Amino acid sequence: MAIPLPYVVSEVSEIKPDHQDLAPIDQAGILIIGDRMGYALAKYAHNLSLELSKQLKAKVKIASLASPSEGLHRTLKRIKQKNLPKIVIYLGASEEFYEKKFYNKSVDDFLVNFDRYQDSRLRTLLYASPIFSKFIFKKIDRIQLNENIIQHDVDYDGVKFQKRAEVFYKIFELEFEELLKYTQDKKIHLIVVTPPINLDIRPKRVCENAINKKIIEIQRQALDKIKNNDFKSSFNILEGLKQESQANAITQFLLGLTQKKLGNLKSAYHHMSLANAFDCKFWRSNIVYNSILKRYADLYEVPLVDFQAMIYQDWNKNILFQDDLFPQHIYYEKHISELALIIKPFLKF
């Protein structure tokens, strides 16, 4: 990667199959990678193997290098140390924030570097002569990351949080594009999956620059209406507040909640997705990560399975999630069927 990232991963810990349905990587035809979302999917390896092995003489073996708390930066380091199967499923983007990947003092310089990297003329120059990178990019003090993953759970003030979020998204763009290029160069069939997001969960925190006493009071009035099942009045109250608190996660969440109660699911999904994006605490994936996955998968013409969209076809019909993060078992079963349809043409025996 030509652009200097604000971290260096020196080493990653070894991952071994932790249940009997997973094969060693050197015996597998399919590999699952990612964070806790990929790790959860790997528990259904047996189901996927059964679905894929129908009418085949040999059983399709599946391995996993997915690991909780592991961002894509570590996954990239890990897969470059292995001989990979020719089919790889990536389901992650829910823990990119888990560890500290950059210093606050590096934020502005990295964003300048990212903007320069987006210049097509400079990028062409860098591909032709990487040596010019030291003249184009600002020097960054890089964090050294070893095999020990240390959680960085700090509540930054609103402005700093938003700036850090911007950096996380741009780093992920670079990392995901590297994954796409690496698998393409190795002639690996990469299948990308969007991480599911439980939009019915209230945001954890509102950024300080999106809130004041007036907003809090109007939200309280709207919430009182919701508690009394007066959803139309609640929506009208919040609609008047929307322009003043567009980036307020709770305003967007309450707008989504009222629209859902009124049966306007498209509008409800829109507002709850914004609430998810404006949440001022890193703790799960969001629609920004999913949009990056979709955009780059389309750009590189790799198949994408929209796990999020599939689940929300049943919104208001069923309980979608077993907890704040993970979908119900039935949706993993449906997801396995979707994956199998995409994978089968790639299988060669």
C-alpha positions as CSV (number, residue, x, y, z in Angstrom):
1,M,0.0,0.0,0.0
2,A,1.6,3.3,-1.1
3,I,-0.1,5.6,1.4
4,P,1.5,5.4,4.9
5,L,-1.0,4.0,7.4
6,P,-0.9,5.3,11.0
7,Y,-0.1,1.9,12.5
8,V,2.2,-1.1,11.9
9,V,1.2,-4.6,12.8
10,S,4.3,-6.5,13.6
11,E,2.7,-9.9,14.5
12,V,-0.6,-11.6,15.1
13,S,-1.5,-14.5,17.3
14,E,-2.0,-18.0,15.9
15,I,-5.6,-19.2,15.4
16,K,-6.5,-22.8,15.6
17,P,-9.9,-24.5,14.8
18,D,-11.9,-24.3,18.0
19,H,-14.7,-26.7,17.2
20,Q,-14.9,-30.0,15.3
21,D,-16.8,-28.6,12.2
22,L,-13.8,-26.5,11.2
23,A,-10.9,-27.9,9.1
24,P,-7.3,-26.9,9.2
25,I,-6.7,-24.2,6.6
26,D,-4.4,-26.4,4.5
27,Q,-7.2,-29.0,4.1
28,A,-10.1,-26.6,3.4
29,G,-11.7,-25.4,0.2
30,I,-13.3,-22.4,1.8
31,L,-12.0,-19.9,4.4
32,I,-14.0,-17.5,6.6
33,I,-12.3,-14.4,7.8
34,G,-13.4,-11.4,9.8
35,D,-14.1,-10.3,13.4
36,R,-16.8,-11.5,15.8
37,M,-19.3,-11.5,13.0
38,G,-17.2,-13.9,10.9
39,Y,-16.5,-15.9,14.1
40,A,-20.3,-16.3,14.6
41,L,-20.8,-17.4,11.0
42,A,-18.0,-20.0,11.4
43,K,-20.2,-21.8,13.9
44,Y,-22.5,-22.6,11.0
45,A,-19.6,-24.1,9.0
46,H,-21.2,-27.6,9.2
47,N,-24.5,-26.3,7.8
48,L,-22.7,-24.6,4.9
49,S,-20.6,-27.7,4.2
50,L,-23.8,-29.9,4.1
51,E,-25.5,-27.5,1.7
52,L,-22.5,-27.3,-0.6
53,S,-21.7,-31.0,-0.5
54,K,-25.0,-32.1,-1.9
55,Q,-24.5,-34.2,-5.1
56,L,-20.7,-33.9,-4.7
57,K,-18.5,-36.9,-4.1
58,A,-16.2,-35.1,-1.6
59,K,-17.2,-33.2,1.5
60,V,-16.5,-29.4,1.2
61,K,-14.2,-28.5,4.1
62,I,-14.3,-25.1,5.7
63,A,-11.7,-23.3,7.8
64,S,-11.9,-20.1,9.7
65,L,-9.4,-17.3,10.7
66,A,-12.2,-15.1,12.0
67,S,-11.5,-13.8,15.5
68,P,-13.4,-11.6,17.9
69,S,-11.9,-8.1,18.5
70,E,-9.8,-8.3,15.3
71,G,-10.0,-5.5,12.8
72,L,-9.3,-5.9,9.1
73,H,-5.7,-4.6,9.7
74,R,-4.9,-7.8,11.6
75,T,-6.8,-10.0,9.2
76,L,-4.7,-8.7,6.3
77,K,-1.5,-9.5,8.2
78,R,-2.8,-12.9,9.1
79,I,-3.9,-14.1,5.6
80,K,-0.6,-12.9,4.0
81,Q,1.2,-15.4,6.2
82,K,-1.0,-18.3,4.9
83,N,-1.6,-20.3,1.8
84,L,-5.3,-19.6,1.3
85,P,-8.1,-21.7,-0.2
86,K,-9.5,-20.4,-3.5
87,I,-12.8,-19.3,-1.9
88,V,-12.7,-16.7,1.0
89,I,-15.8,-15.3,2.8
90,Y,-15.2,-11.9,4.5
91,L,-17.7,-10.9,7.3
92,G,-16.3,-8.2,9.5
93,A,-16.3,-4.4,9.8
94,S,-17.9,-4.5,13.3
95,E,-14.8,-4.1,15.5
96,E,-12.5,-1.8,13.4
97,F,-12.5,0.6,16.4
98,Y,-11.6,-2.0,19.1
99,E,-8.0,-1.1,19.5
100,K,-6.1,2.1,19.1
101,K,-4.8,2.3,15.5
102,F,-3.6,5.9,15.4
103,Y,-2.5,8.8,17.6
104,N,-4.7,11.9,17.9
105,K,-1.8,14.0,16.8
106,S,-1.7,12.0,13.5
107,V,-5.3,12.6,12.5
108,D,-4.9,15.8,10.5
109,D,-1.7,14.6,8.6
110,F,-3.4,11.3,7.8
111,L,-6.4,13.0,6.4
112,V,-4.2,15.2,4.2
113,N,-2.4,12.1,3.0
114,F,-5.7,10.4,2.2
115,D,-6.9,13.3,0.1
116,R,-3.6,13.3,-1.8
117,Y,-3.9,9.5,-2.3
118,Q,-7.3,10.1,-3.9
119,D,-5.7,12.3,-6.6
120,S,-5.7,10.0,-9.6
121,R,-2.5,11.7,-11.1
122,L,-0.6,11.2,-7.9
123,R,-1.8,7.6,-7.5
124,T,-0.6,6.8,-11.1
125,L,2.8,8.3,-10.2
126,L,3.0,6.2,-7.0
127,Y,2.1,3.0,-8.8
128,A,4.8,3.7,-11.4
129,S,7.4,4.9,-8.9
130,P,6.6,4.2,-5.2
131,I,9.8,6.0,-4.1
132,F,8.0,9.3,-4.6
133,S,5.7,8.5,-1.7
134,K,8.1,10.1,0.7
135,F,7.9,13.4,-1.1
136,I,4.1,13.3,-1.5
137,F,2.9,12.2,2.0
138,K,3.3,13.8,5.3
139,K,5.3,11.7,7.8
140,I,3.2,10.1,10.5
141,D,4.2,8.8,13.9
142,R,2.9,5.2,13.7
143,I,1.5,3.0,16.5
144,Q,3.3,-0.3,16.8
145,L,0.8,-3.2,17.2
146,N,2.0,-6.6,18.3
147,E,0.0,-9.9,18.9
148,N,-1.7,-8.5,22.0
149,I,-5.0,-6.8,21.3
150,I,-5.7,-4.1,23.8
151,Q,-9.2,-2.5,23.9
152,H,-9.2,1.2,23.5
153,D,-12.6,2.2,25.1
154,V,-12.4,6.0,25.5
155,D,-15.3,8.4,25.2
156,Y,-13.9,11.3,23.3
157,D,-15.7,14.7,23.1
158,G,-18.1,15.0,20.1
159,V,-15.8,16.9,17.7
160,K,-12.8,14.6,18.4
161,F,-15.0,11.5,18.1
162,Q,-16.3,12.6,14.7
163,K,-12.8,13.3,13.5
164,R,-11.6,9.9,14.7
165,A,-14.6,8.3,13.0
166,E,-13.6,9.9,9.7
167,V,-10.1,8.4,10.1
168,F,-11.5,5.0,10.9
169,Y,-13.7,5.0,7.8
170,K,-10.8,6.1,5.5
171,I,-8.4,3.6,7.0
172,F,-11.0,0.9,6.4
173,E,-11.5,2.0,2.8
174,L,-7.7,1.5,2.2
175,E,-7.6,-1.8,4.1
176,F,-10.7,-3.2,2.3
177,E,-9.3,-2.2,-1.1
178,E,-6.1,-3.9,-0.2
179,L,-8.0,-7.1,0.6
180,L,-9.8,-6.9,-2.7
181,K,-6.5,-6.4,-4.6
182,Y,-4.7,-9.1,-2.7
183,T,-7.3,-11.8,-3.3
184,Q,-7.6,-10.7,-6.9
185,D,-3.9,-11.0,-7.4
186,K,-3.9,-14.5,-5.8
187,K,-6.9,-15.5,-8.0
188,I,-9.0,-16.1,-5.0
189,H,-12.8,-15.9,-5.2
190,L,-13.7,-13.4,-2.4
191,I,-17.3,-13.2,-1.2
192,V,-18.1,-10.1,0.9
193,V,-20.9,-10.1,3.5
194,T,-22.4,-7.0,5.1
195,P,-22.5,-7.2,8.9
196,P,-26.0,-7.2,10.3
197,I,-26.9,-4.2,12.5
198,N,-29.7,-4.2,15.1
199,L,-31.3,-0.9,14.4
200,D,-33.9,-1.3,17.2
201,I,-31.2,-0.8,19.8
202,R,-31.1,2.8,21.0
203,P,-27.8,4.6,20.4
204,K,-25.4,4.6,23.3
205,R,-24.4,8.2,23.2
206,V,-25.1,11.6,21.6
207,C,-22.2,13.8,20.6
208,E,-22.1,17.0,22.7
209,N,-22.1,19.3,19.6
210,A,-25.5,17.8,18.6
211,I,-27.4,18.5,21.8
212,N,-28.7,21.3,24.0
213,K,-31.3,21.8,26.7
214,K,-34.0,22.7,24.2
215,I,-33.4,19.5,22.2
216,I,-33.5,17.3,25.3
217,E,-36.8,18.9,26.4
218,I,-38.5,18.3,23.0
219,Q,-37.2,14.8,22.9
220,R,-38.7,14.2,26.4
221,Q,-42.1,15.5,25.1
222,A,-41.9,13.2,22.1
223,L,-41.0,10.3,24.3
224,D,-44.0,10.9,26.5
225,K,-46.2,10.8,23.4
226,I,-44.6,7.5,22.4
227,K,-45.3,6.0,25.8
228,N,-48.9,7.0,25.4
229,N,-49.0,5.4,21.9
230,D,-49.6,8.8,20.3
231,F,-47.1,8.1,17.6
232,K,-48.4,10.7,15.1
233,S,-48.1,13.6,17.6
234,S,-44.6,12.3,18.6
235,F,-43.5,12.3,14.9
236,N,-44.8,15.8,14.4
237,I,-42.9,17.1,17.4
238,L,-39.7,15.4,16.3
239,E,-40.1,16.5,12.7
240,G,-40.0,20.1,13.8
241,L,-36.8,19.3,15.7
242,K,-35.1,17.5,12.9
243,Q,-33.5,20.5,11.2
244,E,-32.1,21.7,14.5
245,S,-30.7,18.3,15.5
246,Q,-30.1,16.5,12.3
247,A,-26.9,14.8,13.7
248,N,-28.5,13.9,17.0
249,A,-28.6,10.1,17.3
250,I,-31.6,10.1,19.7
251,T,-33.7,12.4,17.5
252,Q,-33.2,10.2,14.5
253,F,-33.8,7.0,16.6
254,L,-37.1,8.4,18.0
255,L,-38.2,9.5,14.5
256,G,-37.5,6.0,13.3
257,L,-39.3,4.4,16.2
258,T,-42.5,6.5,15.5
259,Q,-42.4,5.8,11.8
260,K,-42.0,2.1,12.5
261,K,-45.0,2.2,14.9
262,L,-47.0,4.0,12.2
263,G,-46.1,1.3,9.7
264,N,-43.8,3.5,7.5
265,L,-40.9,1.0,7.4
266,K,-38.9,2.6,4.7
267,S,-38.8,5.9,6.5
268,A,-38.2,4.1,9.8
269,Y,-35.2,2.3,8.4
270,H,-33.8,5.5,7.0
271,H,-34.0,7.3,10.4
272,M,-32.8,4.4,12.5
273,S,-29.8,3.9,10.1
274,L,-28.9,7.6,10.6
275,A,-29.2,7.1,14.4
276,N,-26.8,4.2,14.1
277,A,-24.4,6.3,12.1
278,F,-24.6,9.3,14.4
279,D,-24.1,7.2,17.6
280,C,-21.2,8.9,19.4
281,K,-19.7,5.6,20.7
282,F,-17.8,2.9,18.8
283,W,-19.3,-0.4,19.7
284,R,-20.6,-2.1,16.5
285,S,-20.7,-1.6,12.8
286,N,-22.9,1.0,11.0
287,I,-24.3,2.0,7.7
288,V,-21.1,3.8,6.7
289,Y,-19.0,0.6,6.8
290,N,-21.7,-1.3,4.9
291,S,-21.8,1.4,2.2
292,I,-18.0,1.1,1.9
293,L,-18.3,-2.6,1.5
294,K,-21.0,-2.3,-1.2
295,R,-19.2,0.5,-3.1
296,Y,-15.8,-1.3,-3.3
297,A,-17.3,-4.8,-3.9
298,D,-19.2,-3.2,-6.9
299,L,-16.0,-1.4,-8.1
300,Y,-14.0,-4.7,-8.0
301,E,-16.9,-6.8,-9.3
302,V,-16.8,-9.3,-6.4
303,P,-20.0,-10.9,-5.1
304,L,-21.6,-9.3,-2.1
305,V,-24.2,-10.9,0.1
306,D,-26.3,-8.3,1.9
307,F,-27.0,-10.0,5.2
308,Q,-28.4,-6.8,6.6
309,A,-31.0,-6.4,3.8
310,M,-32.0,-10.0,4.0
311,I,-32.8,-9.8,7.7
312,Y,-34.8,-6.6,7.4
313,Q,-37.2,-8.1,4.9
314,D,-38.8,-9.5,8.1
315,W,-38.8,-6.3,10.1
316,N,-42.1,-5.9,12.0
317,K,-42.9,-9.5,11.2
318,N,-40.4,-11.3,13.4
319,I,-37.8,-10.8,16.2
320,L,-34.7,-10.3,14.1
321,F,-31.9,-10.5,16.7
322,Q,-31.1,-12.7,19.6
323,D,-29.3,-9.8,21.4
324,D,-27.9,-6.3,20.6
325,L,-25.5,-7.7,17.9
326,F,-26.3,-11.2,16.5
327,P,-29.2,-12.3,14.4
328,Q,-31.6,-15.1,15.2
329,H,-30.6,-18.6,14.2
330,I,-33.2,-18.7,11.4
331,Y,-31.4,-15.8,9.6
332,Y,-28.1,-17.6,9.7
333,E,-29.8,-20.6,8.1
334,K,-31.2,-18.3,5.4
335,H,-27.8,-16.7,5.0
336,I,-26.1,-20.1,4.5
337,S,-28.5,-20.7,1.6
338,E,-27.6,-17.4,0.0
339,L,-23.9,-18.1,0.4
340,A,-24.3,-21.6,-1.1
341,L,-25.9,-20.2,-4.2
342,I,-22.9,-17.9,-4.8
343,I,-20.2,-20.4,-3.8
344,K,-21.4,-23.5,-5.8
345,P,-20.2,-22.2,-9.2
346,F,-16.7,-21.7,-7.8
347,L,-16.4,-25.3,-6.6
348,K,-14.2,-27.5,-8.6
349,F,-13.5,-31.2,-7.8
